[in-house]
Amino acid sequence: MKIYCNVTDSGMEDKANGSVDTKSPVENGQLPDPANWGVTDVVNYFKATGFEEQATAFQDQEIDGKSLLLMTRNDVLTGLSIKLGPALKIYEYHVKPLQTQHLKSNAS
């Protein structure tokens, strides 16, 4: 069972410039490794991080953990058919860090 918690105290917080802080789930102080996630785990991750509406795109495209780790920026921006703003945040704040964490944890 995966437990997600917020890195920020406020979760989604509107800033003066109109942007929002996104929640980032962590396990034991680190991002989780999605290598063994099923499609449902990926969907639940994005729901937990504040992307409830966009999470269905990962389910529709059958993106599991291994697929998530292989996704490029272009895949997220165009392949999932979600709006550009959320797609950019999903890639930059979630997909890319998960990929980096996976590479670091498997390099040793």
C-alpha positions in Angstrom: 0.0 0.0 0.0 1.4 3.4 -1.0 0.8 6.4 1.3 1.2 9.8 -0.2 1.8 13.0 1.8 2.2 16.6 0.9 5.6 18.2 0.7 4.0 21.6 1.1 1.8 22.5 4.0 -0.7 24.3 1.9 -1.1 21.8 -1.0 -2.5 23.7 -3.9 -1.8 27.4 -3.2 -2.6 30.2 -5.5 0.3 32.6 -6.0 0.2 36.3 -6.9 1.2 35.5 -10.5 -1.7 33.0 -11.0 0.4 29.9 -10.7 -0.2 27.2 -8.2 2.0 25.0 -6.1 1.5 21.3 -6.8 1.6 18.6 -4.2 4.4 16.1 -4.4 3.9 12.7 -2.8 6.9 11.2 -1.0 7.8 7.9 0.6 10.2 8.0 3.5 11.4 11.4 2.4 12.0 10.4 -1.2 9.9 10.2 -4.3 8.5 6.7 -4.9 9.9 4.5 -7.6 7.1 3.7 -10.1 9.0 0.8 -11.8 6.6 -1.8 -10.5 3.4 0.3 -10.6 0.3 -0.8 -12.5 -2.0 1.5 -14.3 -4.1 2.0 -11.2 -1.1 3.0 -9.2 -0.2 5.7 -11.8 -3.7 7.0 -11.9 -3.9 7.1 -8.0 -0.5 8.9 -7.9 -1.7 11.7 -10.2 -5.1 12.0 -8.4 -3.2 12.3 -5.1 -1.0 15.1 -6.5 -4.0 17.2 -7.5 -4.4 16.1 -11.1 -7.7 14.3 -10.7 -9.1 15.3 -14.1 -5.9 14.5 -16.0 -5.3 11.2 -14.2 -7.9 9.6 -16.4 -5.7 10.2 -19.5 -3.1 7.9 -18.0 -5.8 5.2 -17.5 -7.2 5.7 -21.1 -3.7 5.3 -22.5 -2.9 2.3 -20.2 0.3 4.0 -18.7 1.8 1.8 -16.1 5.0 2.6 -14.1 7.4 1.3 -16.7 5.6 3.3 -19.4 5.7 6.4 -17.2 9.4 6.1 -16.8 9.8 5.9 -20.6 7.7 9.0 -21.3 9.3 12.0 -23.0 8.2 15.6 -22.6 6.5 15.4 -26.0 4.6 12.2 -25.0 3.1 14.0 -22.0 2.4 17.3 -23.9 0.8 15.7 -27.0 0.2 12.0 -26.5 -2.2 12.3 -23.5 -4.5 14.8 -25.0 -4.6 17.0 -21.9 -4.4 20.8 -21.7 -0.9 22.3 -22.0 -0.7 23.9 -18.6 -1.4 20.8 -16.6 0.7 18.7 -19.0 3.7 20.9 -18.4 3.3 20.7 -14.6 2.8 16.9 -14.8 6.0 16.5 -16.8 8.2 19.0 -15.0 7.1 18.4 -11.4 6.2 14.7 -11.5 7.3 12.6 -14.5 10.8 14.0 -14.8 11.6 13.9 -11.0 10.3 10.3 -10.9 12.5 9.3 -13.8 15.5 11.0 -12.2 14.8 9.3 -8.8 14.5 5.9 -10.5 17.8 6.3 -12.4 19.6 7.4 -9.2 18.2 4.5 -7.1 19.1 2.0 -9.8 22.6 3.3 -10.5 24.1 1.9 -7.3 
